[in-house]
């Protein structure tokens, strides 16, 4: 039996039900889906890890920039702060745009490619000294160099915001809602993979050639990112329908006979998008609660991540080399293992309700941070265990709250919802960076930082408790929205004919 639906350009899409028995047909369908959704997941992991290559390289190369070019910590820190704010705004704006366009892989590939170009230009700044005065007589950076470097890095912050929205949207299209917590937690490991591999690569470059080789900290990651952009563009498909598969939410109940999905007219598609953006995102209190909770999660995350080495050395009296190893353990065991465990628990025990797992994890992270604060300074074992467990528990909600936004906004508006969540999360460095830094500098103690971090964690837990009984996703709402929009379009057509 062959079903046909006409598209606006008069082409035909044929969805054919073969003569094989239903069980065999379903097995073939599942095998094809399994191949494509794992292929998509792997490419997204590689692609987003490479976004980190041309984003976090600046932070790692800062000591070399300071020594070789004489750029002060204040200016470098200002670049990072403004870059983070621009990145958060970009994630929101590009999230709304990503839900509106169909070619999501193009947005991701283009963002990575242009970010690589910006990194290459940064590495070539000293070469333009013959035309512009970017270096003084001692080879140090002039204000012209600093303005140019700062401007380019701010542009890079916007381009980096083109990476996450396509990832969240494509996973919503390719991963079943009941499996999204586990699979997106696997993808979320790309953060730690990218940061870890980049640190090893830049460490090897600067360790072998010295700080004078700082330009290679931008050249080499950029070259790898260009290949990554090609992999994204040629290796991904924007939706299952492009390879003859039904939408993933239909695969949740394969035993039910589903009518083939007709391609939507531009008018219907635009109407559904606007309704989803309004009802599933901007007027959806769940999205705002998840985003506000993510703000508190990121305060704890950035406090542990950005101040980790300083806290271990200055507060616990740990040797700098051991402190660096502990921070690495936090990223590996806390980051990757914490995210994977939280995702598995969400699908296995909480039936996909990521907000419930997040509430438990934030509470546990706060308690572990409290234990770290109060543990004896001469107990290295307790220090390491409690700080690693703090990272283990906080990296779970860092991934899961975005997954919850994806599920409640559905695949129709996943990127927009995650854009709001990302905007809130990347406002947190104002507290974890500027406020906590000022408090520590003024008081000469870390105690107030720990106290505020624990309080913020408890506040985040209470906020999520308000939506504890909410369902795992918003696909029931989506079905009603689609049905209402179709009815409205049909009514408009009847009126026009009359």
N, C-alpha and C positions, 0 to 999 in steps of 0.2 A: 504494500500500500504506500503510495507516494503522496506526500502533502506538499503543496506549493504555496508560497506567499510572494506577492509582487512587491518589490521595493520601489523607491522613488525614481531610480534610474532605469526602470523597466527590466532590470535583471531578475532572475529567478533563483530562489534558494530551494533546493530539494532536500527534504528529510525523508529518507527511505527506511521503512521497516522491513527487514529482510525476512526470508521464508524460514530461517532457522528457528528452532524452538526458543521460547522466551528466556530460559535459563542460560543457554549458550550465548544468546545475544547480550544478556546482561553481563556475563563474564567478559566478553569482548569489549563492551563499553567500559567496564571497570578497569580493565588492563590499559586501555587507551588513556583513560582519565588519570590513572596512576602514573603513567609515563610522563604526561604533560604537566601534571601538577608538581611532581618531583623535579622535573627539568626547570620549571619556572622558579621553584623555591631555591634550587642550587644557584641559578644565574643571579637571582636577587641577592643571595648571600654574598656572592663574589662581587657583584656590582656595588652593593652598599658598603662592603668592606673597603673597596677602592675609593669611595667617597671620603672615607676616613683618611686615606693616604694623602689626599690633597686638601685636607682640612686640619688634621691634628699635627701635620708636619711642622707647622709654624710654632706650635707650643714646644715641641721637642727641640727645635732648632734655636729657640730663643737664647740660650746661653752662648751659642756661637755668634748670633747676631749682636749680642751685647758686647762680647769680647772683640770681635773683628771690626764692627762698625760703630761701636760706642753708643748704641741706642739704649736709653735708660730703661729700667724696670717699669717706671711709671708710664712711659709711652707704650711699651710693649703690653702692659696690663690694660691700658686704655683701648688698644687695638682689639684685644680679646673680648673685653666687655661689650664694646659697641658691635663687634662682629656677632656676638651671641644674641644681642637684641635684634639686629638685622635678620639673623637666621630665623629667629622665632616668628618675626613678622612675615618673612618669606614663606615659611612653612604654612602659615595660615592662608596667605594670598594664593599660593600655588596649589594648596589643597582644594580651595573652592574652584580654581581653574581646572584642576585635574579631574574632578568629578564631571565637569562640563564637556571636556574633550574626549574623543574616543581613542586617540593614539597616545596612550599613557606611556608606552615604552619610549616614544620619541622624546617626551619631556625629560625622562630620566637619563637617557643617553646624551641628550643635548646639554643637560646640566653638568654631567660628569665631564664631557668634552670641553666645554667652556671653562670649567673650573681648572682643568689641566692646562689650558691655554694661559689663564691668569697666573698659575704657578710658574710656567715657563717664562712669562714676561718678568715676574719678580726676580727670577734668577739672572735675567739679562740686564737688570737696572744698572749695575756698575759699568756695563759696556757702553752705555749712552753718555758716559762722563765727558766724552770728546765733544758732544753737542750741548749738553746741559750740565750745570754745576751740581752734581749729585754727590761728589766726594771732595773732601778738602785735601790740603797738602799732605796730611798724614794718612790718607786713605780711609778716614772716618766719614760716616754719613752726615750730610748737611741737612738742613730743614727741607730742602727740595726732595732729597731722598726719602725722608720720613713721611712727607705729605704724599708722595707717589706710592710708597709702600703701604701706607695706611689706607689710601683710596682703593688700591687694588685688593687689599684684604677685605675691605667692606663689600666690594663687588662680589668677592668670592663667597662671603656670607650669604648673599642673596642667591647665588647660583647653587650653593649647597642645599638651600631650601627646596630645590627641585628634585631632591633625591628621595626623601621619605614619603611624600604624598603618593607617587606612583607605586611604591612598594606596598603601602597599606591598601591601596585600591586594587592592585593586581592580585594580592593575596585574597582579598574578599571575593574576587571573581573566580579564583582558581582553587580555593580551599573550602571544603564543606564547613558550614558554621559550627557543627559539633566537633570539628577537629582543629578549628582555627587557633585556639589557645596553645595547643601543643606545637603546631606547625609554625606559628608566628614566634613562639619562644625559641624555636630552633633558628629561625631567621634572625631573631634579635641577637643571637650570638655573633652576628657579623660585626657588631660594635666592638666587642672584645677582640675578635679575630683581627679586624683591621687595625685597631690601636696597638695590639701586641706585636703583630708582624711589622708594622711601621716602626715601632720603637726598636726592634731588633735590627732592622735595615739601617735606620739612621744612626743607631749606636755603632754599627759596624763601619759605616762610612766615616763618621767623625773619630771613632777610635783608631782607625787605620791611617787616615789622611789628616786628621786634626781639624780644628775649627775653621781653618782657611778653606775647607771644602764645603762650606755651608750651602753654596749654590746647588750642589748635588742633592741636598735635602729637598729641593724643589724640582729639579730636573727629573730625577729617577722616578719618584712617585707619579709625576705628570705623564711620563712615557707609559707607565703601566696603566694609568687611568685611561689613556687614549685607546689602548687595546680593550679595556673593560667597556668603554662606550660602544665599541663595535660589537662586542659580545652581547650586550644588552639589546642593541637595535636589531641584530640579525637572529638572535637566539630566542627572543620572547614573542609570545602572541598576546594580544590585548584581552582576549576573552575565549572561553571554551567554544563558543559558537563559531569562531574562526577556523577551528579544526573539526567541525561537525559534531561537537558534543553539546548536550543540553546544559543550562545553567546549573551550578553546583547545588543549589538548594533543592532542585528536583531529584538529584541523586541521593538525597537523604532518605527518600522512601521509594526505592527502586521497584517494590512490589506493586505499587499503584500505577495504573495506566494513566499516563499524562498526555494531554493533547500537545502536539508540537507547538513550539513557540514561534509566533509570527513576528517578523521584524516590525518594529514600531515606526510609525510615520514621524517625521521631524516635529510636527505639531504635538503629537502625543508624548514623544520623548522629552520635549522641552517642558510640557505641562507637568509630567511626572517629576522631572528634575527639580522644578521650582517648588512643588509640594513637598518633596523629600527634604530639600534644603530648609524649608520653613518648619515642617512638622517633626522631622526626624533629627534636625540639628539645632537650629536657632531657638525654636520653641520647645525643645526637649529638655526638661530639667535634669534628666539623667546625664546628658552630655556635659552640662555645666558643673554638676557635682563631681563627675569624674575628672574634669579639667582642674577644678580647684584642688581636689585631693592630690592630683599629680604635681601641683605647685609645691605642696609640702613634702611629697616624696623626693622631688629633685633637690630640695634644700638639704635633706639628709644625704642624698646621693653625692651631690657636689661637695658637701662638707667632708665626707669620707674620702672622695676621690681627689679633690684639689688640695685639701689640707692634710691628707693622710700622712705623708712623709714628715711634714713639719710637726704634726701632733705627736707622732711616734718618737721623734728626736727630742723635741723641746719639752713635751709633757711627760713622756714615759722614759726619757733618757736613753733611748735605744741608739745603737751605732747606725750611721747613715747607710752603710752597705746592707745591714740586716733590715733596716726600715724599707729600703728599696725592694728587697726580696719579699717582704710582707705585703707591700703594695701590689707587687706582681701576683702573689697568691690570692689577694683580694679580687683581682681582675679575672683570674682563671677559675678559682673555686667559687668565689662569690658571684662573679658575673655570669659565666657560661653555665656552671652547674646550678646556680640559683634560679636562673631563668628557665632552664629545661625542667627542673623539678617543679617549679610553680605552674608551668604550663601543663605538665602531665597531671598534677593534682587537680587542676581546674577541670579538665575533661573527664578524669576518672572518678572524682568524688563530688565535685560541685556541679556536674552536668553542664559545663560550659559557662557557668556564672563567674566570670573573671573578677567581678567587683567583690565577691565574697572572699576569694583567695587573697586579693589585694589587701582587704581590711585586716585579715589575719597576719599577713606578712609585714605590714606596716607596724602593727602592734609588736610583733616579735623583734623587728629591727630596732624599735625604740627601746625595748627592754634589753637587748644585747648592747646597744650603745650606752645605756645606763650602767650595765655591768662593766663595760670597758672603762667608763669614767671612774667608777668606784673601786675597781680592782687594784690591788697593791702594785705600786710602780716597779717593785723588784721582782715581780712574777712575770717573766717573759712569756711563759706558756699561756697564762690567762689573758695576757695582753693580745697575743696573736690569735687565740681562739675567739675571743669576743669581737675583735675588729673584723676578722674574716666572716664570722657569723652575721655581723651587722650588714656587711656587703652582700652576703648570701641572701638575706631576707629582703633587702631593699631593691635588689635588681629584679626580683620577681614582679612587684607592682610596677616598676619602671617599664616593663614590657606589657604586663597584663592590662593596665589602664588604657593603653592605646588599643589593645585587642577588644576591650569592652566597648570603646568608642566605635570601633569598626563594626562590631556585632549589632549595636543599638542603632547606628546610622544606616546599616545594611550596605551592600556593595554599591548602591546608588549614590550614597553621600559619605562614604567612608573617609575619603581624603579630606573633605571639608571638616568633619568632626575631629579628625586627628590634627588638622591645622589649628583648631581652637585649643586642643589639648597641648599641642607643641608650643603654642604661644604662651600659655600659662607656665609650662615647665621651664621655658627658657627666660622667663622673668625672674626665676628663683636665684640666679647668680647675684642679683641686686642685694639679696639677703645673705646668701652663703659666701659671696665674695666681698662686696663692699662693706656691708654692715658687720659681718663677723670679723673681717680684717680690722676694721676700725675699733671694734670692741676689744679685740686681743691686743692691739697696739696701745690702746688707752689704759687698759687694766693690767696689762702684762701677764694675764692668766687666760687659760682656756676654759675655765669652769663655767663662765656664763654662756659660752658657745655650746657646751655639752647640755646645759640646762635648757636653753632655748631649742636645741635640736630635738631633745626628748619631748618637750611640750608640743612642738610642731608635729612630730610623729603621732602623738596622741590625738591632736586636733584632726589630722588626716584620717585616723581610724574612725573617729566619731562621725565625720562627714560621710564616709562610706557606709556607716551603719544605717543611715537614713534610707538607703536604697537596697538594703540587704535582701528584701523579699521581692525585688524586681526580677523579671525574667532574664534569661541569658541573652536574648537578642530582640530585634525589632522587626523581624520578617513578617509577623502577623499584621503589624501596622502597615508594612510595605504592600502587602496583598490588598488591603483595604484602599490604600492610596491609588494603586494601579487600577483597581476596579472602578473607583470613583472617577478617575481621570478618563478612562475609556468611555464611561457613560456620558461624561460631559462632552467629549469629542463627538460621540455618536449623536448626541442631542443637537450639537452645533451643526453637524452635517445635515440633519433632517431639516433644521430651520433654514439653512442655506438653500437646500433643494426646493423648499416651499417658496 
